[in-house]
Every structure is written in structure tokens, then in C-alpha cells.
Amino acid sequence: WSYALEKPNTGSIFNISWSTDGTQLAGACGNGHVIFAHVVEQRWEWKNFEITLIKRRTMKVHNVINDAVDSLEFRDRVIKASLDYGYLVVSTSLQCYVFSTKNWNTPLIFDLKEGTVSLILQAERHFLLVDGGGLYLYSYEGRLISSPKYPGMRTDTLNAQTVSLSNDTLAVKDKADEKVIYIFEALSGKPLGDGKPLTHKTEIVEIALDQKGLTSERKIAFIDKNRDLYITSVKRFGKEQKIVKIGTMVQSLAWNDTSNILCGIQDSRFTVWYYPNTVYVDKDLLPKTLYEKDASEFSKNPQIVCFVGNQITIRRADGSLVHLNVSPYPGILHDYVRSSRWADAVRLCRFVKDQTLWACLAAMAVANKDMATAEIAYAAIGEIDKVQYINSIKDLPSKESRMAHMLLFSGNTQEAETLLLQSGLVYQAIQLNINLYNWDRALDLAVKHKTHVDTVLAYRQKFLEDFGKKETNKRFLQYAEGVSV
């Protein structure tokens, strides 16, 4: 879209060139002069603040609540700026300024090694500067926290789609191999966990880290070349964490700044995943935890700019900004669950009377192993079979078997079996495999622990009789000879 039109009286302009930081333009003119131009009138918004770059070294801050206007003067021209989480970070050609939205008069100022900052990303506790020399994480007090590095690092290609920052984690998409995401601990700058990057089967286009919750539960969402949306855990404890697909034909995505709610534009629909973690807890529930709305009003190729509070800002292809509001209740529910206020969470769902909210609560309760709340929530959305299963879990005698059945409920059969075996509950582990018709594994366990072989054979025999079939499995025939059932 066209921003501005200038007709300088210098004759024709034969050649133009941008400066490396993209803020100045030089042109060679027909009358032998050289013309210089600067980009101004850039705007940044956050909650009730609107900031405009009115001259190349001056910003105007407008607080829309009380109509207060402040003017910020800088020594050199402004190259990049970012406004989020209550701080304005401005980089000029020599220095970096950090303003708090509570006080515009005394910014924190520190010098930059290079004046070519190409990207500023903010999280709640710190911010990232990307320049020609590398990635630098600073606290809002101006202290350098870390400077992560990875093989073949090229900072000139990084942008807001390929770098993501949260309070404890930094994720960067590799330029050399686009299937790889490097993940670093923010505070130390070292690669996370065992140091292996996250690898996907196709090229990745856009990445985003969630902002809230525990470090051990940090999630990363990414869109690949086929426009499929995936989510996975950042922490990898030896075992491969599942990368789960939760959306198709996704053009743009953003996480909420205060709770782990994800929004995206899918094909012709605008979608909000109120609790994306549901895929790890109870996959069948995921469709019930979504909010969808027609996105045709945003025309072609819209981009989500930000998702602050319950307001989403979307930029249409013609450059205009559209603001959308989503329900505030899921955010409140996330807050209650984070502080383990289950009674309040149930009360909120009863007050709102919304199936989506109940489904979110059911998934959250199972994730946090709160069975009483899970039972209420599943009953409210009419999932009677699950209510009965939860009831049967509550009656189990030992804590270990309850935990194992909770894992089983979320579909983690391998972990459930491991937990039972570690607790010495061999029979329960065998029974679990019998219930899942996992016959070979049940027999393996029985033979290995020299117990209940006859039980497995009896169940197998009954199963075959029910279906009127003959035993064909050689291992079962071999053990059946020596055991009378």
C-alpha cells in the first residue's frame, strides 16, 4: 500500500538506495543534487498508549485514557523501537533507551556496539536485540544477560516470524536448514536440555513460544511450509516429545501475552485455541475448546500483529488495522488454574454456562491431576463414559495405580506401564496390556516376571472363544502346552 507521495523539485530521480537499517533513503537527482529522506510517522500501540515517531529524533507519547501527551527527544536518529509489557525499547544509531510506561522522564540508556539493530523482541522480564554482530538479551535494567550463538548464525535474515522469546526460553529458526529450530535458555544463552535442536519433517515458516506457566511446560507453536500448525514441548527429557498437529491452512499466529491462549487465521476462519495443551491431555476434547469466527472481513493474507489481553490486532493486506475482541473468561480461567483455585474455576464456568469453557476446565483439571474438578467438568459437557472412568480411578487403592490410570486416560500407555512396573505392580501392568488387547506385551511381562502366565493365557483363550477363532500365535501355543488353564 502507498504510505506517502513526495514530489521534490530536483528534476528526475535516477537512482535510489536505502541505508542498511532501512530508515534513510538517498536519491541521485537530475539536477546534480543528492536528496536524503527519512522514514517518520511510524506508530506503536500497547494497551492505552500510542507512540508516534514525529521527527527522526522525536517521539510523541499519547495516553488515550487521560489524554496526556509526552515528547521524547533522542540524541541520534531512531532506528528501531518496540512497545510491549509496559516498556518502550528504542535503539538509535549509538544507544539503546528503555522507558517504563509509568515514567517517561528518566529512561535507562546504554551504548550499543553496532548501531545496526534489525530486530527488537520483548518478553515480560527481558528483551532481545538483534544486530549485525549477534543476538543479545538484556534485562529492563540494561544488564546484558546472555548472547546465544549457534553454528552458521546469520542475524541479517532474522525477523519476528523466525525468532521468538519468552521469560525463560529463546527459539531461533535456522536459516541454513529450515527444518531446524534452535532453543536456548534465556538466562545462560546455552542450548536447552541435551543441546539437540528441534527438528521437523518439512521446512518451518513461522514460530512462536507461549509466554506464561512453568518452564517445564513451555510450548512452541510453529507453522510449516504446508501451512499446518503444530505444537510441541520445548523441554525434551530423553524421550521424544510428540509434535502434534492442531490446525491446517494457518496463515498467521500469535500467543496471548498474559495466558497460554493461541490465535490464528485458518483459511477463511479466525480460530482461537483456548487451551492448546488439550492435545496432550485428551485429544477428543480439542475441537470443543476452540472458538471460531468467519474471517472474510479481513480480506486476503491478513497478519496477526499482536494479542494483548482479550484484544487481537490484525493487519489487512491494504495496511489497515482491525481490532477483534475475544471472550475474557478463558483468560480468567487460566489465572484461576495457575493459582490452583479450582472452586473459583468451577464457579466461573457455572456462571458463564459455556460448553467451550467447561471443556477447557476438564482438560486443565486432568493436566493438573485434579480428578474431582475433572469429573464435574466432564459431566457438564456430557462425556459420561469419561466421568465413569474417572470415578473408577478414584476408587483405586494405591496412589501409583491412580497415577498410572491418569496417564492411561491421557493416552500415555507406555508411561503408565513403566510407572506400574517401577512400583512393583506387575499384575496391574499385565492387566493393562490385556485390556488394550496388547497380547504379546502382556505375555512378555508375565514370562519375564515369572507370574500370571496362566492368567494371560486364560484371557486370550476367552477372547478367541468369543470370536470363534483358533489360536495361531506360536508363542501362545508354546506356553499353552506347559500350562493347564
ABEGO torsion letter per residue (X at the ends): XBABBBBBBAEBBABBBBBAAGABBBBBBAAGBBBBBBBBGBBBBBEABBBBBABAABBBBBBAAAGBBBBBBBABBBABBBBBGGBBBBBBAABBBBBBAABAABBBBBBBABABBABBBBBAABBBBBBAAEBBBBBAAGBBABBBBBBGBBAAABBAAABBBBAABBBBBBAABAABBBBBBAAAGBBBEAGBBBBBABBBABBBBBABEBAAABBBBBBBAAGBBBBBBABBBGBBBBBBBABBGBABBBBBAABBBBBBBBEABBBBBABAAAAAABAAAAAAABBBBBAAAAEBGBBBABBBEABBBBBBAAGBBBBBBBBAAAAAAAAAAAAGBAAAAAAAAAAAGBAAAAAAAAAAAAAAGBAAAAAAAAAAAGBAAAAAAAAAAAABABAAAAAAAAAAAAGBAAAAAAAAAAAGBAAAAAAAAAAAGBAAAAAAAAAAAGBGAAAAAAAAAAAAAAAGBBBABAAAAAAAAABBX
